[in-house]
Every structure is written in structure tokens, then in C-alpha cells.
């Protein structure tokens, strides 16, 4: 039986499949290089697999924390949390699905582990934690930005922790705005969808977890934007 591989077979040979390593009446090798489209599909598949591997690894870290009751330092928590928030899984897909592939050099500047991606994920993780830490603790998820701040600062209060995290959010959002607007080799349109989506998520977390609890502020926002007439 022919060995299956990802190579393109020379059409001059009497062979119909692109996936056979050998062709011809005597099994003579007739391998030619993959075309650009096949190479792009292969690279896209690698990036898709890699993003999920990294994300799932971060989930497993948090699962271990829950199982053992471990509360990490704030630094350790945020390093893992900016990945486990899952933002990269959502935003990388549109980049990889464009009809015209984006240059790898550009992807490296806006995807993991670039500073732009790091700030996007960090600010969203922090914002989420300031609104969901009580509900998560009730579910047995003890490690949160608030709890980790308490571990680092045993005499602090909830008010102290929230004040610190909110000030950190403000600081990192300013850095993010600069990374988005600064002149560099990355066209701003290539950064736009990741940046704009993060702003939308920040809005959904303004009062509470507006994704899990969508029948209050989120419902009002959608109604206002999509249903209510615009006054003229």
C-alpha cells in the first residue's frame, strides 16, 4: 500500500491521489514540492494546534490549583491567567482564516507571546477577576487576583486588593493603547480586530461578568445598539 503523506504528486504520472508517496507502474518516487496553498494550510494547522496546546496547559495548571487548594502568588497567577482567559484562542482564528495570509513577521508582533497580546490578555484577566472573584470562590475556584493579592499582602482588605488591581488595569490599558497606536512595522488594521474586541469585552465586564450573566447590562446594551431606534 502507498505511504500517505502531504506531498503533491506530479500529474504526468498515472496517479490520481495527491497523498501517495510513490506512483507509476514500478513504484518509482515522483515527489514534488507542496504548492503555496498546501504549505499555508499546513502552517495554519500547526498554529491552530499550538494555540490550543498552550491554552489547555494553562487550564490544567488551574485544575491542579483547584484540586490541591493551592493559591499562587499574584505574579504566578497572572502569568498563567492571561493565557487561560482564552482570548488568544478567539482572536487568532480570524487572522489565520483570511483569504490573503498575514505575514508571519506581523503575526509575531500581535500574537502570543508579543507585548501587544500580553497586555490584551492581562487587562482582560484582571478586569474579569475584579468582577467574578466572589462567584468563582463559591464554585471552589479559590485562586483569583484578589485571593492572590491577599496571599502576597496578608493584612490587606478586599478594598485594598480591588484598588490595587484596578490601578494596575488602568496602567496596563495605557500601555496597551500605546502598543496599538505607536508607529511600527505592523499596519494598524492588523491590530484592530484584537484591540476592538478587547474593548467590547471590557465593556461587558464593566458591572459584572456580562458574558455569563447576560440578561442585565448585556441585554440592555444589545437592545440599545441593535433594536432601539436612533433619535434624529
C-alpha positions in Angstrom: 0.0 0.0 0.0 1.3 3.5 -0.8 2.6 5.6 2.1 0.3 8.6 2.8 2.0 12.0 3.1 1.3 15.7 2.4 3.1 15.9 -0.9 1.8 16.8 -4.3 2.3 14.1 -7.0 3.5 15.0 -10.5 0.4 15.0 -12.7 2.4 13.5 -15.6 2.4 10.1 -13.8 -0.6 7.8 -13.9 -1.8 8.6 -10.4 -4.9 10.4 -9.1 -4.1 11.0 -5.4 -2.1 13.9 -4.1 -1.3 11.9 -0.9 0.7 8.9 -2.3 4.4 8.9 -1.8 5.0 6.5 -4.7 3.4 6.3 -8.2 3.9 4.8 -11.5 3.9 1.1 -12.5 7.1 0.3 -10.8 6.6 2.4 -7.7 9.2 5.0 -8.8 9.2 8.0 -6.5 7.6 11.1 -8.1 7.5 13.6 -5.2 7.4 17.3 -5.9 7.2 20.2 -3.5 4.0 21.3 -2.0 2.4 24.4 -3.6 2.0 27.6 -1.7 -1.6 26.9 -0.7 -0.8 23.5 0.7 2.1 25.0 2.7 -0.1 27.7 4.1 -2.7 25.1 5.2 0.0 23.1 6.9 1.4 26.1 8.7 -2.2 27.2 9.7 -2.8 23.8 11.2 0.4 24.0 13.2 -0.6 27.4 14.6 -4.1 26.1 15.5 -2.8 23.1 17.3 -0.1 25.1 19.2 -2.6 27.7 20.4 -4.9 25.1 21.9 -2.0 23.2 23.5 -0.8 26.3 25.3 -4.4 27.2 26.4 -5.2 23.7 27.6 -1.9 23.5 29.5 -3.0 26.7 31.4 -6.4 25.1 32.2 -4.6 22.1 33.6 -2.5 24.3 35.9 -5.7 25.9 37.3 -7.3 22.5 37.6 -4.3 21.4 39.8 -4.7 24.6 41.9 -8.4 23.8 42.5 -7.7 20.1 43.3 -5.0 20.9 45.8 -6.4 24.2 47.2 -3.2 26.0 46.2 -3.2 29.7 46.0 -0.2 31.1 44.0 1.4 34.5 44.2 -0.2 37.2 42.2 2.7 37.2 39.7 2.4 33.4 39.1 -1.4 33.6 38.9 -1.4 36.4 36.3 1.3 34.7 34.2 -0.9 31.7 33.8 -4.2 33.6 33.9 -3.5 35.8 30.9 -3.4 32.5 28.8 -6.3 30.7 30.5 -8.6 33.6 29.8 -8.7 32.2 26.3 -8.6 35.5 24.4 -5.9 34.3 22.1 -7.9 31.3 21.0 -10.7 33.6 19.9 -8.6 36.3 18.2 -6.0 34.2 16.4 -8.6 32.3 14.3 -9.7 35.4 12.2 -6.0 36.1 11.4 -5.4 32.5 10.2 -8.7 32.5 8.2 -8.1 35.5 6.0 -8.1 35.0 2.2 -4.8 36.8 2.0 -2.4 35.3 4.6 -0.8 37.8 7.0 3.0 37.8 7.0 4.5 35.7 9.9 6.5 38.7 11.0 3.3 40.6 11.6 1.7 37.7 13.4 4.7 37.5 15.8 4.2 41.2 16.7 0.5 40.8 17.6 0.1 37.2 18.7 1.4 35.3 21.7 3.9 36.0 23.3 4.2 39.6 21.9 3.8 42.5 24.3 0.6 43.6 22.5 -1.0 40.2 23.0 0.3 40.1 26.6 -1.3 43.4 27.5 -4.6 42.5 25.9 -4.9 39.2 27.8 -3.6 40.6 31.1 -6.0 43.5 31.2 -9.0 41.2 30.4 -7.9 38.7 33.1 -7.6 41.5 35.7 -10.9 43.0 34.7 -12.7 39.7 34.9 -11.2 38.9 38.3 -12.4 42.2 39.8 -16.0 41.3 38.9 -16.1 37.5 39.3 -13.9 36.5 42.2 -16.8 36.0 44.7 -18.8 33.8 42.3 -15.6 31.8 41.5 -14.8 31.3 45.1 -18.3 30.0 45.7 -17.7 27.4 43.0 -14.5 26.3 44.6 -12.1 28.3 42.4 -10.1 29.8 45.2 -7.2 31.3 43.2 -8.1 34.7 41.8 -6.4 38.0 41.5 -8.0 39.1 44.8 -7.1 35.9 46.7 -3.5 36.0 45.4 -3.1 39.6 46.4 -4.3 38.6 49.9 -1.6 35.9 49.9 1.1 38.5 49.0 -0.3 41.1 51.4 -1.8 39.2 54.4 -3.0 42.3 56.2 -4.8 43.9 53.2 -8.5 44.2 52.8 -10.8 43.5 49.9 -10.9 47.2 49.2 -7.1 47.4 49.1 -6.9 44.5 46.7 -9.6 46.0 44.3 -7.9 49.3 44.4 -4.6 47.8 43.5 -5.9 45.6 40.7 -8.0 48.5 39.2 -4.9 50.8 39.2 -2.9 48.0 37.5 -5.7 47.7 34.9 -5.5 51.5 34.2 -1.7 51.3 33.9 -1.7 48.4 31.6 -4.5 49.8 29.4 -2.4 52.9 28.9 0.5 50.7 27.8 -1.9 48.8 25.5 -3.2 52.0 23.9 0.4 52.9 23.1 1.2 49.5 21.6 -1.8 49.8 19.4 -1.2 53.4 18.2 2.6 53.5 18.1 4.3 53.7 14.7 5.9 50.4 13.8 6.1 47.8 11.0 2.6 46.4 11.8 -0.3 48.0 10.0 -2.8 49.3 12.5 -5.6 47.4 10.7 -3.8 44.1 11.6 -4.0 45.1 15.3 -7.6 46.4 15.1 -9.7 43.3 15.5 -7.8 42.1 18.6 -7.9 45.6 20.1 -11.5 46.4 19.3 -12.8 43.0 20.6 -10.9 43.6 23.9 -12.7 46.9 24.3 -16.1 45.2 23.8 -15.2 42.6 26.5 -14.0 45.3 28.8 -17.5 46.9 28.4 -19.2 43.6 29.2 -17.3 43.3 32.4 -17.9 46.9 33.5 -20.5 45.9 36.1 -20.3 42.1 36.4 -19.5 39.1 34.2 -21.7 40.2 31.4 -21.0 37.0 29.4 -22.2 34.5 32.0 -24.9 36.9 33.3 -26.2 38.3 30.0 -29.8 39.2 31.0 -29.0 42.6 32.7 -26.4 45.1 31.4 -25.5 43.0 28.3 -29.2 42.6 27.3 -29.6 46.4 27.7 -26.5 47.1 25.6 -27.6 44.8 22.8 -31.2 46.2 22.8 -29.9 49.8 22.7 -27.4 49.1 19.9 -29.5 46.7 17.7 -33.2 47.3 18.4 -34.0 50.8 19.7 -34.2 53.5 17.0 -31.5 56.1 16.9 -33.0 59.5 17.6 -32.7 62.0 14.7 
